[in-house]
Amino acid sequence: MAMYFFDTFENGVHVEDDRGLECGTPEQVRAEAMKALPAIAKDEIPNDGDRQAFTVLVKDEAGRPVYSATLTYAGLWLKKKENE
């Protein structure tokens, strides 16, 4: 199995994966990236506004990008808030 590194970008902050994860197939790489995004968003969305983007950039052992996935959150008030 090959080693892949799953760097994250959360609202402009880059977190580099220095541990990596062994994956046997491209589908497993994709699945791991997809699993990471909701886990990151679950903790970050309530903390920071109504427009946020979360990205996972997967790199191979040589540091070459092989897959990228982005999850975007956008909230919109449909009526004025009570205190405005």
C-alpha distances in whole Angstrom, upper triangle without the diagonal:
4,7,10,13,16,19,22,26,28,32,31,30,26,24,21,18,17,15,12,10,6,6,5,8,11,13,11,11,15,15,14,17,19,19,20,23,25,25,26,28,30,31,32,34,37,37,38,40,39,37,34,30,27,24,20,19,15,14,11,11,14,16,17,17,15,17,20,22,25,27,31,34,37,40,44,47,49,52,54,53,56,56,56
4,7,10,13,16,20,23,26,29,28,27,23,21,18,15,15,13,10,8,5,6,6,9,10,13,11,10,14,15,14,15,18,19,19,21,24,24,24,27,29,29,30,32,35,35,36,38,38,35,32,28,25,22,18,16,12,11,8,7,11,12,13,14,12,14,17,20,23,25,29,32,35,39,42,45,48,51,52,51,54,54,54
4,7,10,13,16,20,23,26,25,23,20,18,15,11,11,9,6,5,4,6,9,11,12,14,12,10,13,15,12,14,17,17,16,19,22,21,21,24,26,27,27,30,33,32,33,35,35,33,29,26,22,19,16,14,10,9,6,6,9,10,12,13,12,13,16,18,21,24,27,30,33,36,40,43,46,49,50,49,52,52,52
4,7,10,13,16,19,23,22,20,17,15,12,9,10,9,5,5,6,7,10,11,10,13,10,8,11,12,10,10,14,15,14,16,19,19,18,21,23,24,24,26,29,29,29,31,31,29,25,22,19,16,12,10,6,6,5,6,9,9,10,10,9,10,12,14,17,20,23,26,30,33,36,40,42,45,46,45,48,48,48
4,6,10,13,16,19,19,17,13,11,8,6,7,7,4,6,9,10,13,14,13,15,13,10,12,13,10,10,14,14,12,14,18,17,16,19,21,21,21,24,27,26,26,28,29,26,23,20,16,13,10,8,5,5,6,7,10,8,10,9,10,10,11,13,16,18,21,24,28,31,34,37,40,43,44,42,45,45,45
4,6,10,13,16,16,14,11,9,7,5,9,9,7,8,11,11,15,15,13,14,12,9,10,12,9,7,11,11,9,11,14,13,12,15,18,18,18,20,23,23,23,25,25,23,19,16,12,10,6,6,5,7,9,11,13,11,12,10,10,9,9,10,12,15,18,20,24,27,30,34,36,39,40,39,42,42,42
4,7,10,13,12,10,7,6,5,5,9,10,9,11,14,15,19,19,17,18,16,13,13,15,12,10,13,13,10,11,15,14,12,14,17,17,16,19,22,21,20,23,23,21,17,14,11,8,6,5,6,8,11,13,14,11,12,10,12,11,10,11,12,14,17,19,22,25,29,32,35,38,38,37,40,40,40
4,6,10,10,8,6,5,7,8,11,13,12,14,17,18,21,21,18,19,17,14,14,15,12,10,12,12,9,9,12,12,9,11,14,14,13,15,18,17,17,19,19,17,13,11,7,6,5,6,9,11,15,17,18,14,15,12,14,12,10,10,10,11,13,16,19,22,25,28,31,34,34,33,36,36,36
4,6,6,5,5,6,9,11,14,16,16,18,21,21,24,24,21,21,20,17,17,18,15,12,14,15,12,10,13,13,10,11,15,14,12,14,17,16,14,16,17,14,11,8,6,5,6,8,11,14,17,19,20,16,17,14,16,14,11,10,9,11,12,14,17,20,23,26,29,31,32,31,34,33,33
4,5,5,7,8,11,13,17,19,18,20,23,24,27,26,24,24,22,20,19,19,17,14,15,15,12,10,12,12,8,9,12,11,8,10,13,12,11,13,14,11,8,6,5,7,9,11,15,17,21,23,24,20,20,18,19,17,13,12,10,10,10,11,14,17,20,23,26,28,28,27,30,30,30
4,6,9,11,14,17,20,22,22,24,27,27,30,29,27,27,26,23,21,22,20,17,18,18,15,13,14,15,11,11,14,13,9,10,13,12,9,10,12,9,6,6,7,9,12,14,18,20,24,26,26,22,23,20,21,19,16,14,11,11,10,11,13,15,18,21,24,26,26,25,28,27,27
4,6,10,13,16,19,21,21,23,27,27,30,29,27,27,26,23,22,23,21,18,19,20,17,15,17,17,14,14,17,16,13,14,17,15,12,14,15,12,10,9,9,10,12,13,17,18,22,24,24,20,21,18,20,19,15,15,13,13,13,14,16,18,21,24,27,29,29,28,31,30,30
4,6,10,13,16,18,19,21,25,25,29,28,26,27,25,22,22,23,20,17,19,19,16,14,17,16,12,13,16,15,12,14,17,14,13,15,17,15,12,11,10,10,12,13,16,17,21,22,23,19,20,18,20,19,16,16,14,15,15,16,18,21,24,26,30,32,31,30,33,32,31
4,6,10,12,15,15,18,21,22,26,26,23,24,23,19,19,21,18,15,18,18,15,14,17,16,13,15,18,16,14,17,19,17,16,19,20,17,14,12,10,9,10,10,13,14,17,19,19,15,16,15,17,16,14,14,13,15,16,18,20,23,26,29,32,35,35,33,36,35,35
4,7,9,12,13,15,19,20,24,24,22,23,21,18,19,19,16,14,17,17,13,13,16,15,12,14,17,15,14,17,19,18,17,20,22,19,16,14,11,10,10,10,12,13,16,17,18,15,16,15,17,16,14,15,15,16,17,19,22,25,28,31,34,36,36,35,38,37,37
4,6,9,10,13,16,18,21,22,20,22,20,16,18,19,16,14,17,17,14,15,18,16,14,17,19,18,17,20,23,21,21,24,25,23,19,17,14,12,10,9,10,10,13,14,14,11,13,13,15,15,14,15,16,18,20,22,25,28,31,34,37,40,40,38,41,40,41
4,6,6,9,13,15,18,19,18,19,17,14,16,17,13,12,16,15,12,14,17,15,14,17,19,18,18,21,24,23,23,26,27,25,21,18,15,13,10,10,9,9,11,12,14,11,13,13,14,14,14,15,17,18,21,23,26,29,33,36,39,41,41,40,43,42,42
4,6,10,13,15,19,20,20,22,19,16,19,19,16,15,19,18,15,18,21,19,17,21,22,21,21,24,27,26,26,29,30,28,24,22,19,17,14,13,12,11,12,11,13,11,14,15,16,17,17,19,20,22,25,27,30,33,36,39,42,45,45,43,46,45,46
4,7,10,13,16,18,19,20,17,15,17,18,14,15,18,17,15,18,20,18,17,21,22,21,22,25,27,27,27,30,31,30,26,23,20,18,15,14,12,12,12,11,14,13,16,16,17,17,18,19,21,23,26,28,31,34,37,40,43,46,46,44,47,46,47
4,7,10,13,15,15,16,13,11,14,15,11,12,15,15,13,16,19,17,17,20,22,21,22,25,28,27,28,30,31,29,25,22,19,16,13,12,9,9,9,9,12,11,13,13,14,14,15,17,19,21,24,26,30,33,36,39,42,45,46,44,47,47,47
4,6,10,12,13,14,10,9,12,12,9,11,14,13,12,16,18,17,17,20,22,22,23,25,28,28,29,31,32,30,26,23,19,17,13,13,10,10,10,10,14,13,15,15,14,14,15,17,19,21,24,27,30,33,37,40,42,45,46,45,47,48,48
4,7,10,11,12,9,9,12,13,10,13,16,15,15,18,21,19,20,23,25,25,26,29,31,32,32,35,35,33,29,26,22,20,16,15,12,12,10,10,14,14,15,15,14,15,17,18,21,23,27,29,33,36,39,42,45,48,49,48,51,51,51
4,6,8,9,6,6,10,10,9,11,14,14,14,17,20,19,20,23,24,25,27,28,31,32,32,34,34,32,29,25,22,19,15,15,11,12,10,11,15,15,15,15,13,13,15,17,20,22,26,28,32,35,38,41,44,47,48,47,50,51,51
4,7,8,7,8,11,12,11,14,16,16,18,20,22,22,24,26,27,29,30,32,35,35,36,37,37,35,31,28,25,22,19,18,14,14,12,13,16,17,17,17,14,15,18,19,22,24,28,31,34,37,41,44,46,49,51,50,53,53,54
4,5,5,7,9,10,11,13,14,16,17,19,22,22,23,25,27,29,29,31,34,35,35,36,36,33,30,27,24,21,17,16,13,14,12,14,17,17,16,15,12,12,16,17,20,22,26,29,32,35,39,42,44,47,49,48,52,52,52
4,5,5,6,9,10,11,12,14,16,17,20,21,22,23,25,27,28,29,32,33,33,34,33,30,27,24,21,18,15,14,11,12,11,14,16,16,14,13,9,9,12,14,17,20,23,26,30,33,36,40,41,45,46,46,49,50,50
4,5,5,6,9,10,10,12,14,16,18,19,20,22,23,26,26,27,30,32,32,33,31,29,26,23,20,18,15,15,12,14,14,17,19,19,17,15,12,11,13,13,17,18,22,25,28,31,34,38,39,43,44,44,47,48,48
4,5,5,6,9,10,10,12,15,17,17,19,21,22,24,25,26,29,30,31,32,31,29,26,23,20,17,14,14,12,13,13,15,18,18,17,15,12,11,13,14,17,18,22,25,28,31,34,38,39,43,44,44,47,48,48
4,6,5,6,9,10,11,13,16,16,17,19,21,22,23,24,28,28,28,30,29,27,24,20,17,14,11,11,8,10,10,13,15,15,14,12,9,8,10,11,14,16,20,23,27,30,33,36,38,42,43,42,45,46,46
4,5,5,6,9,10,11,14,15,16,17,19,21,22,22,26,27,27,28,27,24,21,18,15,13,10,10,9,12,13,16,18,17,15,13,10,7,9,8,12,14,17,20,24,27,30,33,35,39,40,40,43,44,44
4,5,5,6,9,10,12,13,15,16,17,20,21,22,25,26,26,27,26,25,22,19,16,14,11,13,11,14,15,18,21,19,19,16,13,11,11,10,13,14,18,20,24,26,30,33,35,38,40,39,42,43,43
4,5,5,6,9,11,11,13,15,16,18,19,20,23,24,25,26,26,24,21,18,14,13,10,11,10,12,14,16,19,17,17,15,13,11,11,10,13,14,18,20,24,26,30,33,35,38,40,38,41,42,42
4,5,5,7,10,10,11,13,15,16,17,18,21,22,22,24,23,21,18,14,11,9,6,8,7,11,13,16,18,16,16,13,11,8,8,7,9,11,14,17,21,23,27,30,32,36,37,36,39,40,40
4,5,6,7,9,11,12,13,16,16,17,20,21,21,22,21,20,17,14,11,10,8,11,11,15,17,20,22,20,19,16,14,11,10,7,9,9,13,15,19,21,25,28,30,33,35,34,37,38,38
4,6,6,7,9,11,12,14,15,16,19,20,21,23,22,21,18,15,12,12,10,13,13,16,18,20,23,21,21,18,17,14,13,10,12,11,15,16,20,22,26,29,31,34,35,34,37,38,38
4,6,5,6,9,10,12,13,14,17,18,19,20,20,19,16,13,10,9,8,11,11,15,17,19,22,19,19,17,16,13,12,10,10,10,13,15,19,21,25,28,30,33,34,33,36,36,37
4,5,5,6,9,10,11,11,15,16,16,17,17,15,12,10,7,7,7,11,12,16,19,21,23,21,20,17,17,13,11,8,7,6,10,11,15,18,21,24,27,30,31,30,33,33,34
4,5,5,6,9,10,10,13,15,15,17,16,15,13,11,9,10,11,15,16,20,22,25,27,24,24,21,20,17,14,11,10,8,10,11,14,16,20,23,25,28,29,28,30,31,32
4,6,5,7,9,10,13,14,15,17,18,17,14,13,10,12,12,15,16,19,22,24,26,24,24,22,21,18,16,13,13,11,13,13,17,18,22,25,27,30,31,29,32,32,33
4,6,6,6,9,11,12,13,15,16,15,11,10,8,9,10,13,15,18,21,23,25,22,23,20,20,17,15,13,11,10,12,12,15,17,21,23,26,29,29,28,30,31,31
4,5,5,5,9,10,11,12,12,12,9,9,7,10,11,15,17,21,24,26,28,25,25,22,22,19,16,13,11,8,9,8,12,13,17,20,23,25,26,24,27,27,28
4,6,6,8,10,12,13,13,14,12,12,11,14,15,18,20,24,26,29,31,28,28,25,25,22,19,16,14,11,12,11,14,14,18,20,23,25,26,24,26,27,28
4,6,7,8,10,13,14,15,12,13,11,14,15,19,21,24,27,29,31,28,28,26,26,23,20,18,16,13,14,13,15,16,19,21,24,26,26,24,26,26,28
4,6,5,7,9,11,11,9,10,9,13,14,18,20,23,27,29,30,27,27,25,25,22,19,17,14,12,12,10,13,14,17,19,23,24,24,22,25,25,25
4,5,6,7,8,9,7,9,10,13,16,19,22,25,29,31,32,29,29,26,27,23,20,17,14,11,10,8,10,10,14,16,19,21,21,19,22,22,23
4,6,7,9,11,10,13,14,17,19,23,26,29,32,34,36,32,33,30,30,27,24,21,18,15,14,11,12,11,14,15,18,20,20,17,20,20,21
4,7,10,11,10,13,14,17,19,23,25,28,32,33,35,31,32,29,30,27,24,22,19,16,15,12,13,13,16,17,20,22,21,19,21,20,21
4,7,8,8,11,12,16,19,22,25,28,31,33,34,31,31,28,29,26,23,20,17,15,13,11,11,11,14,15,19,20,20,18,20,19,20
4,6,7,11,13,17,20,23,26,29,33,35,36,33,32,29,30,27,24,21,17,15,12,9,9,8,10,12,16,17,16,15,18,17,17
4,7,10,13,17,20,23,26,29,33,36,36,33,32,29,30,26,23,20,16,13,10,7,5,5,7,9,13,15,15,14,17,18,17
4,7,10,14,17,20,23,26,30,33,33,30,29,26,27,23,20,17,13,11,8,6,5,6,9,12,15,17,18,17,21,21,20
4,7,10,14,17,20,23,27,29,30,26,26,23,23,20,17,14,10,8,6,5,7,9,12,15,18,21,21,21,24,24,23
4,7,10,13,16,19,23,26,27,23,22,19,20,17,13,10,7,6,4,6,9,12,15,18,21,24,25,24,28,28,27
4,7,10,13,16,20,23,24,20,20,17,17,14,11,8,6,5,6,8,12,15,18,21,24,27,28,27,30,30,30
4,6,10,13,16,19,20,17,16,13,13,11,7,6,4,6,9,12,15,18,21,25,27,30,31,31,34,34,33
4,6,10,13,16,17,14,14,10,11,8,6,5,6,9,12,15,18,21,25,28,31,34,35,34,37,37,37
4,7,10,13,14,11,10,7,8,6,4,7,9,12,15,18,21,24,28,31,34,37,38,37,40,40,40
4,7,10,11,9,8,6,6,5,6,9,12,15,18,21,24,28,31,34,37,40,41,40,43,43,43
4,7,8,5,5,4,5,7,9,12,15,18,21,24,28,31,34,38,40,43,44,43,47,46,46
4,5,5,5,7,7,9,12,15,18,21,25,28,31,34,38,41,44,47,48,47,50,50,50
4,5,7,10,10,13,16,19,22,25,28,31,34,37,41,44,47,50,50,49,53,52,52
4,6,9,10,14,16,20,22,26,29,32,35,38,41,45,48,50,51,50,54,53,53
4,6,9,12,13,17,19,23,25,28,31,35,38,42,44,47,48,47,50,50,49
4,6,9,12,15,18,22,24,28,31,34,37,41,43,46,47,47,50,50,49
4,6,8,12,14,18,21,24,27,30,34,37,39,43,43,43,47,46,46
4,7,11,14,17,20,24,27,31,34,37,39,43,44,44,47,47,47
4,7,10,14,17,20,24,27,30,34,36,39,40,40,44,44,43
4,7,10,13,17,20,23,27,30,32,36,37,37,40,40,40
4,7,10,14,17,20,23,27,29,32,34,33,37,37,37
4,6,10,13,17,20,23,25,29,30,30,33,34,33
4,7,10,13,17,20,22,26,27,27,30,31,30
4,7,10,13,17,19,22,24,23,27,28,27
4,7,10,14,16,19,20,20,23,24,24
4,7,10,13,16,17,17,21,21,21
4,7,10,12,14,13,17,18,17
4,6,9,10,11,15,16,15
4,6,7,8,11,13,12
4,7,9,12,15,13
4,6,9,12,10
4,6,8,7
4,6,6
4,6
4
